């Protein structure tokens, strides 16, 4: 599974929450942009179907949450889910086995963090 964000700002924030701004500032990263060639295969999660609303808050991923996500990816090769890090943003989950040929690399660029995000 590939975990993406629908916009660059959310992608940066998602990486920062897992790796930290220091790593984004000191280790080379690449920002990729992909296009979806089969948008009819994208499933947008209806938040009302989430059985535990705490899954939308930061915390340790539960077994139930993992099973719910795995079930979604069993049914859909591409799934859009809400971001926990940025509550008004969305992420894209790509099942690489079942989504083969449904996305294309559109752009690749060196990422440079705004140094104000990692002050001395």
C-alpha positions as CSV (number, residue, x, y, z in Angstrom):
1,X,0.0,0.0,0.0
2,X,1.1,3.5,-0.8
3,X,0.0,6.3,1.5
4,X,-0.4,9.7,-0.3
5,X,-1.9,13.1,0.4
6,X,-4.2,14.9,-2.1
7,X,-2.1,18.1,-1.8
8,X,1.6,18.9,-1.2
9,X,1.0,20.8,2.1
10,X,-0.7,17.8,3.6
11,X,2.0,15.4,2.3
12,X,4.7,17.6,4.0
13,X,2.7,17.6,7.2
14,X,2.1,13.9,7.1
15,X,5.8,13.1,6.7
16,X,6.7,15.6,9.4
17,X,4.4,14.1,11.9
18,X,6.1,10.7,11.4
19,X,9.7,11.7,10.8
20,X,10.0,15.3,12.2
21,X,10.8,18.6,10.6
22,X,14.5,18.0,11.4
23,X,14.7,15.0,9.1
24,X,12.8,16.9,6.4
25,X,15.4,19.7,6.8
26,X,18.5,17.5,6.8
27,X,17.8,14.5,4.7
28,X,17.0,14.8,0.9
29,X,13.4,14.1,0.0
30,X,11.5,14.0,-3.3
31,X,8.0,15.3,-3.8
32,X,6.1,13.3,-6.3
33,X,2.9,14.1,-8.1
34,X,0.7,11.4,-9.6
35,X,-2.3,11.4,-11.8
36,X,-5.1,8.8,-11.5
37,X,-6.0,7.4,-14.9
38,X,-9.1,5.6,-13.7
39,X,-10.9,8.0,-11.4
40,X,-14.0,5.8,-11.4
41,X,-11.9,3.3,-9.4
42,X,-11.4,5.8,-6.5
43,X,-13.6,5.2,-3.5
44,X,-14.1,8.3,-1.2
45,X,-14.7,7.1,2.3
46,X,-18.0,8.3,3.8
47,X,-17.0,9.4,7.3
48,X,-20.4,8.3,8.6
49,X,-19.4,4.7,7.9
50,X,-16.5,4.8,10.3
51,X,-17.6,2.8,13.3
52,X,-15.2,4.4,15.8
53,X,-14.9,8.2,15.5
54,X,-11.7,8.1,17.6
55,X,-10.0,6.7,14.5
56,X,-10.1,10.3,13.2
57,X,-7.9,11.5,16.1
58,X,-4.2,11.1,16.5
59,X,-3.1,8.0,18.3
60,X,-2.0,4.4,18.0
61,X,-3.7,2.5,15.2
62,X,-6.0,-0.2,16.6
63,X,-6.5,-3.7,15.3
64,X,-10.1,-2.7,14.4
65,X,-8.9,0.3,12.5
66,X,-6.3,-1.8,10.5
67,X,-9.0,-4.4,9.7
68,X,-11.4,-1.7,8.5
69,X,-8.7,-0.2,6.2
70,X,-7.7,-3.6,4.9
71,X,-11.3,-4.4,4.1
72,X,-11.6,-1.1,2.2
73,X,-8.5,-1.9,0.2
74,X,-9.8,-5.4,-0.5
75,X,-12.8,-3.8,-2.1
76,X,-11.3,-0.8,-3.8
77,X,-7.8,-0.3,-5.3
78,X,-7.8,3.5,-4.5
79,X,-9.4,4.9,-1.3
80,X,-9.6,8.5,-0.2
81,X,-9.7,8.9,3.6
82,X,-9.6,11.9,5.9
83,X,-6.3,13.0,7.3
84,X,-5.9,12.7,11.0
85,X,-3.0,15.2,11.0
86,X,-4.9,17.9,9.1
87,X,-8.7,17.4,9.7
88,X,-9.8,19.3,6.7
89,X,-7.5,17.4,4.3
90,X,-7.6,14.0,2.7
91,X,-5.2,11.2,1.9
92,X,-5.2,8.6,-0.8
93,X,-4.4,4.9,-0.2
94,X,-3.2,2.9,-3.2
95,X,-3.3,-0.9,-3.1
96,X,-0.3,-1.4,-5.4
97,X,-1.3,-4.9,-6.4
98,X,-4.9,-4.1,-7.5
99,X,-4.2,-0.6,-8.7
100,X,-1.5,-1.5,-11.3
101,X,-1.8,0.8,-14.3
102,X,-4.2,3.2,-12.6
103,X,-1.7,5.9,-11.8
104,X,1.0,7.8,-13.6
105,X,3.9,9.8,-12.3
106,X,3.2,13.4,-13.4
107,X,6.1,15.2,-11.7
108,X,9.1,14.7,-9.5
109,X,11.0,17.4,-7.7
110,X,13.5,17.8,-5.0
111,X,11.8,18.9,-1.8
112,X,13.2,21.8,0.2
113,X,11.8,22.5,3.6
114,X,11.1,26.1,4.6
115,X,13.9,26.5,7.2
116,X,11.6,28.4,9.6
117,X,10.0,25.0,10.3
118,X,13.3,23.8,11.9
119,X,14.7,26.8,13.8
120,X,17.9,26.6,15.8
